[in-house]
Structures are given as structure tokens and as C-alpha cells.
């Protein structure tokens, strides 16, 4: 078993190497460390290790991200923003738990008036664009990275779209049209489409605002479109 000093030395060595297998090893080691925090480590060290894991995982393949995300989502002490970074890698049940934690952390929803003209322009752009241009248009409107916007539009459940729309205080009609447009790109059964339309009501306002705020803060470091393709 590594001593504390040996473990830190190993992490530094892995962090200095850019090869994919070394980055996967680094991410796995950091995940293990955060879940099984050594008694002789200062709690003040958790934040920088969490930030390093968040940075490293952006360049990993989706299968590895999903494995790490599943482990971290089951650990109650995982920092919320680290979980937010894995939002698109997790199943719906885990996403709902992350959204609930965001809601608890941001208890005062903002009061933002919707802009009907801007929303109409967005809908027109989405209706007349391919998937790449649609992600760019949504990203510009929400002030998030186009890769994150692409992940939102690619979410078959439309939950991420409901989060984005509710967090940005878009009108219900705007969300409904956007959800239908998304369903046209990936057709589903009729009952699934009806479920999408009613999803907005189940999204907590404060939680949606905080998660959207996370996406905005991290817009400069999100992966390029297609980087998370399965």
C-alpha cells in the first residue's frame, strides 16, 4: 500500500503525462482517493484534487467517464460541481439526484422576464438548422459552450433541455416547440413525446438555475462537439 507521500508522488507523475492511458490512470486514482479519503490527509486537499479530476475527465472517453461518474454519484461526499461535470454521463435517476442537490444549494430562484422575440428567433434557428448549427444557436442563446448545448439537444429524454429552458426562464411554449423539434431528430413513441412535453413541471426552478450557471461558468473548457459520442 502506498504511503501518503508515495501516493502524491504517483499522482504528480501521472499528471505530468498526456498519454490517454496515463490520464485514465490518473482519473481512476483521483476517484479512488476522493471516495476512500485517507485519514492522514487534510480535508483542505479535497478541493484541489476534485478540481484536478474535473479537468482530467474532460478529455477521457465516454465509457471511462461513465464508470467514474457512476462511482462518484453513489458517494454522498462527492462535491456537487464535480457531479455537475458528469451530468450527461449518468442515467436519469442519478441526474435527478444531482438536480435535487443543486436545488438545495440554490434556494432562491431568480426573477427573470422571458423575451418572446428572442425565443421566437431561437426556435426559428433550431427549426432551420442541422445538429451542429442548432447546437451553436442554442449555445449562443444560453451563453454556454456549443458542446454542452449539443449534449442538451442530444438528450433523448429531453430532461437536459427542460433544465436549460427552466433555468433560463423560457416560456413553456418555447420549451414545448424545442422538445418536439428534438424528437423529430430522434423519433420516439407517441407516449414518450407526451412525456417530454410535461417534463418542465418536474424540474426544480432553483436547481435548474444553478446547473445552468455551472454550464455557463465552464463554457470555455467544455469538450468539442462529438467528443462525448458513445
PATOR-421035 format. One line per 8 residues: for each residue x, y, z of C-alpha. Coordinates in pm, whole numbers, padded with zeros to 5 digits. Example, Ala and Ser with C-alpha at 12.3 -4.5 7.8 and 13.67 -1.06 7.14 Angstrom:
BEGIN
01230:-00450:00780 ~ 01367:-00106:00714
***
This chain:
BEGIN
00000:00000:00000 ~ 00126:00347:-00088 ~ 00221:00586:00188 ~ 00071:00936:00164 ~ 00393:01072:00016 ~ 00424:00787:-00235 ~ 00064:00831:-00344 ~ 00111:01203:-00402
00432:01136:-00594 ~ 00245:00888:-00816 ~ -00030:01143:-00883 ~ 00221:01410:-00978 ~ 00395:01168:-01214 ~ 00067:01066:-01382 ~ -00043:01430:-01410 ~ 00274:01515:-01600
00198:01264:-01877 ~ -00057:01327:-02150 ~ -00092:00974:-02290 ~ -00458:00860:-02274 ~ -00379:00556:-02059 ~ -00192:00775:-01810 ~ -00481:01021:-01795 ~ -00725:00734:-01735
-00498:00601:-01460 ~ -00480:00948:-01305 ~ -00858:00989:-01312 ~ -00910:00645:-01157 ~ -00654:00715:-00884 ~ -00815:01051:-00805 ~ -01160:00891:-00795 ~ -01033:00624:-00554
-00871:00892:-00341 ~ -01185:01106:-00310 ~ -01407:00809:-00227 ~ -01164:00650:00019 ~ -01012:00964:00169 ~ -00709:00871:00385 ~ -00731:00968:00748 ~ -00385:01126:00735
-00480:01364:00450 ~ -00600:01714:00527 ~ -00962:01782:00426 ~ -00838:02104:00268 ~ -00674:01889:-00001 ~ -01009:01758:-00128 ~ -01092:02070:-00329 ~ -00775:02076:-00543
-00793:01700:-00605 ~ -01158:01736:-00706 ~ -01071:02024:-00941 ~ -00792:01816:-01096 ~ -01026:01522:-01153 ~ -01283:01752:-01311 ~ -01019:01884:-01551 ~ -00873:01544:-01638
-01207:01377:-01709 ~ -01298:01628:-01982 ~ -01054:01456:-02218 ~ -01149:01097:-02136 ~ -01357:00862:-02349 ~ -01723:00837:-02259 ~ -01707:00478:-02133 ~ -01442:00573:-01876
-01636:00886:-01780 ~ -01948:00678:-01720 ~ -01759:00435:-01496 ~ -01614:00716:-01288 ~ -01945:00905:-01281 ~ -02135:00601:-01154 ~ -01890:00552:-00868 ~ -01884:00918:-00769
-02262:00960:-00790 ~ -02302:00684:-00532 ~ -02069:00864:-00289 ~ -02255:01125:-00083 ~ -01946:01338:-00020 ~ -01866:01399:-00388 ~ -01852:01777:-00448 ~ -02161:01898:-00632
-01976:02075:-00913 ~ -01778:01758:-00982 ~ -02108:01573:-01022 ~ -02240:01853:-01244 ~ -01949:01787:-01478 ~ -02071:01427:-01515 ~ -02440:01518:-01565 ~ -02460:01394:-01925
-02276:01070:-01844 ~ -02528:00947:-01589 ~ -02869:00773:-01609 ~ -03188:00967:-01541 ~ -03218:00864:-01176 ~ -02871:00994:-01094 ~ -02934:01314:-01290 ~ -03245:01378:-01083
-03041:01336:-00765 ~ -02781:01585:-00891 ~ -03056:01831:-00985 ~ -03205:01796:-00636 ~ -02868:01875:-00479 ~ -02839:02183:-00700 ~ -03184:02286:-00586 ~ -03083:02253:-00219
-02768:02457:-00283 ~ -02953:02741:-00458 ~ -03272:02802:-00261 ~ -03369:03142:-00403 ~ -03485:03129:-00767 ~ -03423:03439:-00973 ~ -03691:03653:-01131 ~ -03611:03688:-01499
-03863:03806:-01757 ~ -03879:03599:-02074 ~ -03802:03763:-02409 ~ -04065:03639:-02654 ~ -03893:03786:-02960 ~ -03554:03634:-02875 ~ -03716:03298:-02800 ~ -03900:03304:-03133
-03574:03374:-03314 ~ -03411:03081:-03133 ~ -03692:02846:-03233 ~ -03660:02957:-03597 ~ -03285:02895:-03585 ~ -03332:02546:-03440 ~ -03605:02462:-03689 ~ -03390:02554:-03987
-03050:02420:-03875 ~ -02865:02091:-03881 ~ -02745:01946:-03549 ~ -02415:02138:-03545 ~ -02569:02477:-03622 ~ -02855:02407:-03380 ~ -02601:02348:-03100 ~ -02423:02672:-03187
-02750:02868:-03188 ~ -02863:02724:-02855 ~ -02519:02776:-02704 ~ -02514:03141:-02804 ~ -02865:03197:-02670 ~ -02796:03030:-02334 ~ -02438:03162:-02312 ~ -02297:02811:-02281
-02045:02614:-02485 ~ -02179:02467:-02809 ~ -02060:02121:-02698 ~ -02276:02141:-02388 ~ -02564:02272:-02600 ~ -02514:01974:-02830 ~ -02535:01738:-02534 ~ -02858:01909:-02427
-03015:01864:-02771 ~ -02891:01503:-02797 ~ -03051:01400:-02467 ~ -03327:01160:-02575 ~ -03524:01215:-02255 ~ -03531:01595:-02309 ~ -03461:01638:-01936 ~ -03146:01841:-02005
-03346:02063:-02242 ~ -03611:02113:-01973 ~ -03336:02206:-01724 ~ -03185:02459:-01965 ~ -03521:02614:-02053 ~ -03637:02636:-01693 ~ -03303:02769:-01575 ~ -03315:03041:-01842
-03684:03115:-01766 ~ -03801:03038:-02119 ~ -04173:03023:-02188 ~ -04347:02686:-02168 ~ -04449:02715:-02534 ~ -04085:02769:-02632 ~ -03976:02456:-02447 ~ -04261:02254:-02600
-04163:02350:-02954 ~ -03795:02280:-02887 ~ -03877:01941:-02737 ~ -04086:01849:-03042 ~ -03807:01961:-03275 ~ -03563:01744:-03080 ~ -03799:01448:-03106 ~ -03811:01490:-03484
-03436:01433:-03497 ~ -03472:01112:-03293 ~ -03832:00986:-03330 ~ -03983:00804:-03032 ~ -04316:00653:-02944 ~ -04606:00896:-02911 ~ -04632:00849:-02534 ~ -04263:00937:-02496
-04323:01263:-02682 ~ -04614:01348:-02449 ~ -04389:01274:-02152 ~ -04134:01524:-02286 ~ -04396:01799:-02303 ~ -04489:01752:-01937 ~ -04132:01730:-01813 ~ -04088:02101:-01747
-04314:02091:-01440 ~ -04095:01833:-01266 ~ -03777:02043:-01291 ~ -03698:02246:-00975 ~ -03650:02614:-01062 ~ -03357:02690:-00832 ~ -03180:02366:-00922 ~ -03215:02437:-01294
-03075:02786:-01248 ~ -02772:02660:-01059 ~ -02694:02383:-01309 ~ -02730:02626:-01600 ~ -02497:02860:-01411 ~ -02243:02577:-01386 ~ -02262:02519:-01761 ~ -02206:02890:-01820
-01904:02912:-01592 ~ -01744:02610:-01761 ~ -01818:02711:-02119 ~ -01452:02776:-02207 ~ -01341:02428:-02105 ~ -01617:02205:-02239 ~ -01513:01934:-02490 ~ -01558:01992:-02861
-01884:01873:-03026 ~ -01876:01498:-03073 ~ -01608:01442:-02810 ~ -01856:01256:-02589 ~ -02015:01047:-02858 ~ -02083:00695:-02739
***
